Amino acid sequence: MENNTVTFEKKWLDRAIYYRFKINNWFLQKFGLNGFAFFAFAWGVAVTILVYEFLLKHQ
């Protein structure tokens, strides 16, 4: 069986923010695609709640 390797090209944001790419790559390797997706979802929920509570609610 052949060794499958995946290659990809970094987007401009990943090149501009080097540590963002390193952290995302580490999470993908440790938790897999489903774990990474759950982590991104959890951060999105947390940021949405913070923005609503501190910025939008007091207008």
PyMOL Python script that loads the backbone (N, CA, C, O; Angstrom):
from pymol import cmd

cmd.read_pdbstr("""\
ATOM      1  N   MET A   1       0.844  -1.187   0.000  1.00  0.00           N
ATOM      2  CA  MET A   1       0.000   0.000   0.000  1.00  0.00           C
ATOM      3  C   MET A   1       0.885   1.244   0.000  1.00  0.00           C
ATOM      4  O   MET A   1       1.893   1.308   0.704  1.00  0.00           O
ATOM      5  N   GLU A   2       0.502   2.197  -0.776  1.00  0.00           N
ATOM      6  CA  GLU A   2       1.296   3.415  -0.906  1.00  0.00           C
ATOM      7  C   GLU A   2       1.116   4.321   0.308  1.00  0.00           C
ATOM      8  O   GLU A   2       0.088   4.290   0.985  1.00  0.00           O
ATOM      9  N   ASN A   3       2.131   5.116   0.561  1.00  0.00           N
ATOM     10  CA  ASN A   3       2.066   6.090   1.651  1.00  0.00           C
ATOM     11  C   ASN A   3       1.332   7.330   1.152  1.00  0.00           C
ATOM     12  O   ASN A   3       1.782   7.989   0.214  1.00  0.00           O
ATOM     13  N   ASN A   4       0.214   7.644   1.773  1.00  0.00           N
ATOM     14  CA  ASN A   4      -0.573   8.812   1.379  1.00  0.00           C
ATOM     15  C   ASN A   4      -0.092  10.040   2.134  1.00  0.00           C
ATOM     16  O   ASN A   4      -0.013  10.028   3.363  1.00  0.00           O
ATOM     17  N   THR A   5       0.224  11.081   1.414  1.00  0.00           N
ATOM     18  CA  THR A   5       0.604  12.343   2.032  1.00  0.00           C
ATOM     19  C   THR A   5      -0.302  13.429   1.494  1.00  0.00           C
ATOM     20  O   THR A   5      -0.715  13.403   0.334  1.00  0.00           O
ATOM     21  N   VAL A   6      -0.600  14.377   2.352  1.00  0.00           N
ATOM     22  CA  VAL A   6      -1.465  15.486   1.981  1.00  0.00           C
ATOM     23  C   VAL A   6      -0.623  16.752   2.014  1.00  0.00           C
ATOM     24  O   VAL A   6       0.086  17.005   2.987  1.00  0.00           O
ATOM     25  N   THR A   7      -0.698  17.529   0.976  1.00  0.00           N
ATOM     26  CA  THR A   7      -0.011  18.813   0.930  1.00  0.00           C
ATOM     27  C   THR A   7      -1.054  19.904   0.736  1.00  0.00           C
ATOM     28  O   THR A   7      -2.122  19.666   0.173  1.00  0.00           O
ATOM     29  N   PHE A   8      -0.736  21.077   1.198  1.00  0.00           N
ATOM     30  CA  PHE A   8      -1.653  22.194   1.066  1.00  0.00           C
ATOM     31  C   PHE A   8      -0.862  23.475   0.992  1.00  0.00           C
ATOM     32  O   PHE A   8       0.325  23.518   1.317  1.00  0.00           O
ATOM     33  N   GLU A   9      -1.541  24.520   0.559  1.00  0.00           N
ATOM     34  CA  GLU A   9      -0.920  25.830   0.431  1.00  0.00           C
ATOM     35  C   GLU A   9      -1.445  26.731   1.537  1.00  0.00           C
ATOM     36  O   GLU A   9      -2.647  26.768   1.802  1.00  0.00           O
ATOM     37  N   LYS A  10      -0.538  27.457   2.181  1.00  0.00           N
ATOM     38  CA  LYS A  10      -0.951  28.384   3.234  1.00  0.00           C
ATOM     39  C   LYS A  10      -1.651  29.591   2.617  1.00  0.00           C
ATOM     40  O   LYS A  10      -1.221  30.117   1.590  1.00  0.00           O
ATOM     41  N   LYS A  11      -2.727  30.016   3.254  1.00  0.00           N
ATOM     42  CA  LYS A  11      -3.415  31.229   2.823  1.00  0.00           C
ATOM     43  C   LYS A  11      -2.662  32.435   3.356  1.00  0.00           C
ATOM     44  O   LYS A  11      -1.773  32.295   4.196  1.00  0.00           O
ATOM     45  N   TRP A  12      -3.011  33.612   2.874  1.00  0.00           N
ATOM     46  CA  TRP A  12      -2.262  34.811   3.260  1.00  0.00           C
ATOM     47  C   TRP A  12      -2.367  35.073   4.754  1.00  0.00           C
ATOM     48  O   TRP A  12      -1.409  35.566   5.351  1.00  0.00           O
ATOM     49  N   LEU A  13      -3.500  34.760   5.377  1.00  0.00           N
ATOM     50  CA  LEU A  13      -3.654  34.994   6.810  1.00  0.00           C
ATOM     51  C   LEU A  13      -2.745  34.062   7.617  1.00  0.00           C
ATOM     52  O   LEU A  13      -2.203  34.461   8.647  1.00  0.00           O
ATOM     53  N   ASP A  14      -2.582  32.832   7.153  1.00  0.00           N
ATOM     54  CA  ASP A  14      -1.693  31.899   7.827  1.00  0.00           C
ATOM     55  C   ASP A  14      -0.237  32.306   7.674  1.00  0.00           C
ATOM     56  O   ASP A  14       0.565  32.075   8.579  1.00  0.00           O
ATOM     57  N   ARG A  15       0.112  32.897   6.564  1.00  0.00           N
ATOM     58  CA  ARG A  15       1.486  33.384   6.390  1.00  0.00           C
ATOM     59  C   ARG A  15       1.725  34.636   7.220  1.00  0.00           C
ATOM     60  O   ARG A  15       2.822  34.837   7.740  1.00  0.00           O
ATOM     61  N   ALA A  16       0.701  35.482   7.347  1.00  0.00           N
ATOM     62  CA  ALA A  16       0.847  36.737   8.078  1.00  0.00           C
ATOM     63  C   ALA A  16       0.916  36.495   9.585  1.00  0.00           C
ATOM     64  O   ALA A  16       1.680  37.156  10.288  1.00  0.00           O
ATOM     65  N   ILE A  17       0.124  35.552  10.076  1.00  0.00           N
ATOM     66  CA  ILE A  17       0.102  35.256  11.514  1.00  0.00           C
ATOM     67  C   ILE A  17       0.657  33.845  11.681  1.00  0.00           C
ATOM     68  O   ILE A  17      -0.087  32.864  11.634  1.00  0.00           O
ATOM     69  N   TYR A  18       1.957  33.755  11.874  1.00  0.00           N
ATOM     70  CA  TYR A  18       2.662  32.479  11.882  1.00  0.00           C
ATOM     71  C   TYR A  18       2.160  31.565  13.003  1.00  0.00           C
ATOM     72  O   TYR A  18       1.951  30.374  12.776  1.00  0.00           O
ATOM     73  N   TYR A  19       1.966  32.103  14.199  1.00  0.00           N
ATOM     74  CA  TYR A  19       1.572  31.263  15.324  1.00  0.00           C
ATOM     75  C   TYR A  19       0.148  30.742  15.187  1.00  0.00           C
ATOM     76  O   TYR A  19      -0.176  29.692  15.742  1.00  0.00           O
ATOM     77  N   ARG A  20      -0.699  31.445  14.469  1.00  0.00           N
ATOM     78  CA  ARG A  20      -2.059  30.954  14.222  1.00  0.00           C
ATOM     79  C   ARG A  20      -2.002  29.636  13.458  1.00  0.00           C
ATOM     80  O   ARG A  20      -2.709  28.687  13.794  1.00  0.00           O
ATOM     81  N   PHE A  21      -1.172  29.583  12.448  1.00  0.00           N
ATOM     82  CA  PHE A  21      -1.021  28.348  11.681  1.00  0.00           C
ATOM     83  C   PHE A  21      -0.444  27.234  12.541  1.00  0.00           C
ATOM     84  O   PHE A  21      -0.919  26.101  12.471  1.00  0.00           O
ATOM     85  N   LYS A  22       0.566  27.526  13.347  1.00  0.00           N
ATOM     86  CA  LYS A  22       1.186  26.505  14.194  1.00  0.00           C
ATOM     87  C   LYS A  22       0.184  25.940  15.196  1.00  0.00           C
ATOM     88  O   LYS A  22       0.142  24.729  15.412  1.00  0.00           O
ATOM     89  N   ILE A  23      -0.618  26.802  15.805  1.00  0.00           N
ATOM     90  CA  ILE A  23      -1.607  26.351  16.789  1.00  0.00           C
ATOM     91  C   ILE A  23      -2.689  25.509  16.109  1.00  0.00           C
ATOM     92  O   ILE A  23      -3.060  24.450  16.615  1.00  0.00           O
ATOM     93  N   ASN A  24      -3.194  25.977  14.968  1.00  0.00           N
ATOM     94  CA  ASN A  24      -4.207  25.215  14.245  1.00  0.00           C
ATOM     95  C   ASN A  24      -3.672  23.854  13.804  1.00  0.00           C
ATOM     96  O   ASN A  24      -4.379  22.850  13.893  1.00  0.00           O
ATOM     97  N   ASN A  25      -2.440  23.819  13.334  1.00  0.00           N
ATOM     98  CA  ASN A  25      -1.837  22.568  12.901  1.00  0.00           C
ATOM     99  C   ASN A  25      -1.661  21.621  14.080  1.00  0.00           C
ATOM    100  O   ASN A  25      -1.898  20.421  13.940  1.00  0.00           O
ATOM    101  N   TRP A  26      -1.253  22.130  15.237  1.00  0.00           N
ATOM    102  CA  TRP A  26      -1.085  21.307  16.434  1.00  0.00           C
ATOM    103  C   TRP A  26      -2.425  20.710  16.863  1.00  0.00           C
ATOM    104  O   TRP A  26      -2.508  19.522  17.172  1.00  0.00           O
ATOM    105  N   PHE A  27      -3.476  21.540  16.882  1.00  0.00           N
ATOM    106  CA  PHE A  27      -4.803  21.034  17.248  1.00  0.00           C
ATOM    107  C   PHE A  27      -5.276  19.959  16.275  1.00  0.00           C
ATOM    108  O   PHE A  27      -5.841  18.948  16.693  1.00  0.00           O
ATOM    109  N   LEU A  28      -5.050  20.171  14.986  1.00  0.00           N
ATOM    110  CA  LEU A  28      -5.451  19.159  14.005  1.00  0.00           C
ATOM    111  C   LEU A  28      -4.725  17.843  14.233  1.00  0.00           C
ATOM    112  O   LEU A  28      -5.337  16.779  14.143  1.00  0.00           O
ATOM    113  N   GLN A  29      -3.443  17.896  14.524  1.00  0.00           N
ATOM    114  CA  GLN A  29      -2.680  16.669  14.741  1.00  0.00           C
ATOM    115  C   GLN A  29      -3.086  15.970  16.029  1.00  0.00           C
ATOM    116  O   GLN A  29      -3.133  14.740  16.069  1.00  0.00           O
ATOM    117  N   LYS A  30      -3.380  16.723  17.082  1.00  0.00           N
ATOM    118  CA  LYS A  30      -3.708  16.123  18.382  1.00  0.00           C
ATOM    119  C   LYS A  30      -5.141  15.614  18.449  1.00  0.00           C
ATOM    120  O   LYS A  30      -5.379  14.528  18.978  1.00  0.00           O
ATOM    121  N   PHE A  31      -6.096  16.367  17.929  1.00  0.00           N
ATOM    122  CA  PHE A  31      -7.511  16.051  18.116  1.00  0.00           C
ATOM    123  C   PHE A  31      -8.213  15.561  16.863  1.00  0.00           C
ATOM    124  O   PHE A  31      -9.351  15.098  16.942  1.00  0.00           O
ATOM    125  N   GLY A  32      -7.571  15.649  15.718  1.00  0.00           N
ATOM    126  CA  GLY A  32      -8.206  15.237  14.471  1.00  0.00           C
ATOM    127  C   GLY A  32      -9.170  16.311  13.982  1.00  0.00           C
ATOM    128  O   GLY A  32      -9.328  17.360  14.607  1.00  0.00           O
ATOM    129  N   LEU A  33      -9.797  16.030  12.876  1.00  0.00           N
ATOM    130  CA  LEU A  33     -10.668  17.022  12.249  1.00  0.00           C
ATOM    131  C   LEU A  33     -11.917  17.286  13.078  1.00  0.00           C
ATOM    132  O   LEU A  33     -12.341  18.435  13.199  1.00  0.00           O
ATOM    133  N   ASN A  34     -12.516  16.237  13.656  1.00  0.00           N
ATOM    134  CA  ASN A  34     -13.721  16.432  14.462  1.00  0.00           C
ATOM    135  C   ASN A  34     -13.416  17.204  15.743  1.00  0.00           C
ATOM    136  O   ASN A  34     -14.190  18.080  16.129  1.00  0.00           O
ATOM    137  N   GLY A  35     -12.320  16.899  16.397  1.00  0.00           N
ATOM    138  CA  GLY A  35     -11.938  17.629  17.603  1.00  0.00           C
ATOM    139  C   GLY A  35     -11.634  19.085  17.305  1.00  0.00           C
ATOM    140  O   GLY A  35     -12.005  19.974  18.072  1.00  0.00           O
ATOM    141  N   PHE A  36     -10.963  19.327  16.195  1.00  0.00           N
ATOM    142  CA  PHE A  36     -10.651  20.698  15.797  1.00  0.00           C
ATOM    143  C   PHE A  36     -11.930  21.467  15.481  1.00  0.00           C
ATOM    144  O   PHE A  36     -12.056  22.637  15.842  1.00  0.00           O
ATOM    145  N   ALA A  37     -12.871  20.820  14.814  1.00  0.00           N
ATOM    146  CA  ALA A  37     -14.148  21.469  14.487  1.00  0.00           C
ATOM    147  C   ALA A  37     -14.914  21.811  15.760  1.00  0.00           C
ATOM    148  O   ALA A  37     -15.494  22.892  15.859  1.00  0.00           O
ATOM    149  N   PHE A  38     -14.925  20.901  16.738  1.00  0.00           N
ATOM    150  CA  PHE A  38     -15.599  21.180  18.004  1.00  0.00           C
ATOM    151  C   PHE A  38     -14.927  22.336  18.740  1.00  0.00           C
ATOM    152  O   PHE A  38     -15.609  23.192  19.302  1.00  0.00           O
ATOM    153  N   PHE A  39     -13.595  22.367  18.739  1.00  0.00           N
ATOM    154  CA  PHE A  39     -12.849  23.456  19.374  1.00  0.00           C
ATOM    155  C   PHE A  39     -13.183  24.793  18.716  1.00  0.00           C
ATOM    156  O   PHE A  39     -13.412  25.780  19.415  1.00  0.00           O
ATOM    157  N   ALA A  40     -13.214  24.840  17.395  1.00  0.00           N
ATOM    158  CA  ALA A  40     -13.548  26.078  16.678  1.00  0.00           C
ATOM    159  C   ALA A  40     -14.991  26.491  16.973  1.00  0.00           C
ATOM    160  O   ALA A  40     -15.273  27.678  17.136  1.00  0.00           O
ATOM    161  N   PHE A  41     -15.895  25.528  17.041  1.00  0.00           N
ATOM    162  CA  PHE A  41     -17.288  25.816  17.367  1.00  0.00           C
ATOM    163  C   PHE A  41     -17.403  26.399  18.777  1.00  0.00           C
ATOM    164  O   PHE A  41     -18.119  27.378  18.987  1.00  0.00           O
ATOM    165  N   ALA A  42     -16.701  25.801  19.742  1.00  0.00           N
ATOM    166  CA  ALA A  42     -16.749  26.280  21.125  1.00  0.00           C
ATOM    167  C   ALA A  42     -16.209  27.701  21.233  1.00  0.00           C
ATOM    168  O   ALA A  42     -16.780  28.525  21.947  1.00  0.00           O
ATOM    169  N   TRP A  43     -15.124  27.996  20.537  1.00  0.00           N
ATOM    170  CA  TRP A  43     -14.587  29.368  20.549  1.00  0.00           C
ATOM    171  C   TRP A  43     -15.575  30.339  19.912  1.00  0.00           C
ATOM    172  O   TRP A  43     -15.728  31.463  20.391  1.00  0.00           O
ATOM    173  N   GLY A  44     -16.234  29.931  18.859  1.00  0.00           N
ATOM    174  CA  GLY A  44     -17.237  30.788  18.214  1.00  0.00           C
ATOM    175  C   GLY A  44     -18.398  31.093  19.137  1.00  0.00           C
ATOM    176  O   GLY A  44     -18.871  32.228  19.188  1.00  0.00           O
ATOM    177  N   VAL A  45     -18.863  30.085  19.872  1.00  0.00           N
ATOM    178  CA  VAL A  45     -19.941  30.294  20.838  1.00  0.00           C
ATOM    179  C   VAL A  45     -19.487  31.244  21.940  1.00  0.00           C
ATOM    180  O   VAL A  45     -20.218  32.161  22.312  1.00  0.00           O
ATOM    181  N   ALA A  46     -18.284  31.024  22.460  1.00  0.00           N
ATOM    182  CA  ALA A  46     -17.769  31.870  23.546  1.00  0.00           C
ATOM    183  C   ALA A  46     -17.631  33.326  23.098  1.00  0.00           C
ATOM    184  O   ALA A  46     -18.018  34.235  23.833  1.00  0.00           O
ATOM    185  N   VAL A  47     -17.096  33.553  21.925  1.00  0.00           N
ATOM    186  CA  VAL A  47     -16.923  34.925  21.425  1.00  0.00           C
ATOM    187  C   VAL A  47     -18.281  35.576  21.171  1.00  0.00           C
ATOM    188  O   VAL A  47     -18.458  36.761  21.454  1.00  0.00           O
ATOM    189  N   THR A  48     -19.233  34.820  20.644  1.00  0.00           N
ATOM    190  CA  THR A  48     -20.573  35.356  20.403  1.00  0.00           C
ATOM    191  C   THR A  48     -21.231  35.790  21.707  1.00  0.00           C
ATOM    192  O   THR A  48     -21.832  36.862  21.775  1.00  0.00           O
ATOM    193  N   ILE A  49     -21.120  34.964  22.737  1.00  0.00           N
ATOM    194  CA  ILE A  49     -21.708  35.311  24.037  1.00  0.00           C
ATOM    195  C   ILE A  49     -21.026  36.543  24.626  1.00  0.00           C
ATOM    196  O   ILE A  49     -21.700  37.428  25.154  1.00  0.00           O
ATOM    197  N   LEU A  50     -19.713  36.609  24.541  1.00  0.00           N
ATOM    198  CA  LEU A  50     -18.998  37.774  25.073  1.00  0.00           C
ATOM    199  C   LEU A  50     -19.374  39.056  24.342  1.00  0.00           C
ATOM    200  O   LEU A  50     -19.584  40.093  24.973  1.00  0.00           O
ATOM    201  N   VAL A  51     -19.459  38.992  23.025  1.00  0.00           N
ATOM    202  CA  VAL A  51     -19.834  40.183  22.249  1.00  0.00           C
ATOM    203  C   VAL A  51     -21.246  40.609  22.602  1.00  0.00           C
ATOM    204  O   VAL A  51     -21.505  41.801  22.769  1.00  0.00           O
ATOM    205  N   TYR A  52     -22.153  39.673  22.717  1.00  0.00           N
ATOM    206  CA  TYR A  52     -23.537  40.021  23.054  1.00  0.00           C
ATOM    207  C   TYR A  52     -23.630  40.623  24.454  1.00  0.00           C
ATOM    208  O   TYR A  52     -24.272  41.656  24.644  1.00  0.00           O
ATOM    209  N   GLU A  53     -22.997  39.985  25.427  1.00  0.00           N
ATOM    210  CA  GLU A  53     -23.104  40.427  26.817  1.00  0.00           C
ATOM    211  C   GLU A  53     -22.447  41.790  27.044  1.00  0.00           C
ATOM    212  O   GLU A  53     -23.014  42.632  27.742  1.00  0.00           O
ATOM    213  N   PHE A  54     -21.279  42.021  26.476  1.00  0.00           N
ATOM    214  CA  PHE A  54     -20.525  43.227  26.803  1.00  0.00           C
ATOM    215  C   PHE A  54     -20.682  44.356  25.795  1.00  0.00           C
ATOM    216  O   PHE A  54     -20.458  45.514  26.146  1.00  0.00           O
ATOM    217  N   LEU A  55     -21.058  44.061  24.561  1.00  0.00           N
ATOM    218  CA  LEU A  55     -21.144  45.129  23.568  1.00  0.00           C
ATOM    219  C   LEU A  55     -22.573  45.431  23.129  1.00  0.00           C
ATOM    220  O   LEU A  55     -22.940  46.600  23.004  1.00  0.00           O
ATOM    221  N   LEU A  56     -23.363  44.433  22.901  1.00  0.00           N
ATOM    222  CA  LEU A  56     -24.683  44.666  22.325  1.00  0.00           C
ATOM    223  C   LEU A  56     -25.788  44.846  23.369  1.00  0.00           C
ATOM    224  O   LEU A  56     -26.757  45.564  23.125  1.00  0.00           O
ATOM    225  N   LYS A  57     -25.652  44.216  24.500  1.00  0.00           N
ATOM    226  CA  LYS A  57     -26.705  44.236  25.489  1.00  0.00           C
ATOM    227  C   LYS A  57     -26.863  45.612  26.152  1.00  0.00           C
ATOM    228  O   LYS A  57     -27.960  45.958  26.591  1.00  0.00           O
ATOM    229  N   HIS A  58     -25.808  46.379  26.228  1.00  0.00           N
ATOM    230  CA  HIS A  58     -25.836  47.653  26.951  1.00  0.00           C
ATOM    231  C   HIS A  58     -26.041  48.851  26.025  1.00  0.00           C
ATOM    232  O   HIS A  58     -25.685  49.969  26.396  1.00  0.00           O
ATOM    233  N   GLN A  59     -26.585  48.659  24.874  1.00  0.00           N
ATOM    234  CA  GLN A  59     -26.800  49.783  23.966  1.00  0.00           C
ATOM    235  C   GLN A  59     -28.147  50.424  24.215  1.00  0.00           C
ATOM    236  O   GLN A  59     -28.504  51.391  23.541  1.00  0.00           O
TER     237      GLN A  59
END
""", "prot")
cmd.dss("prot")
cmd.show_as("cartoon", "prot")
cmd.util.cbc("prot")
cmd.orient("prot")
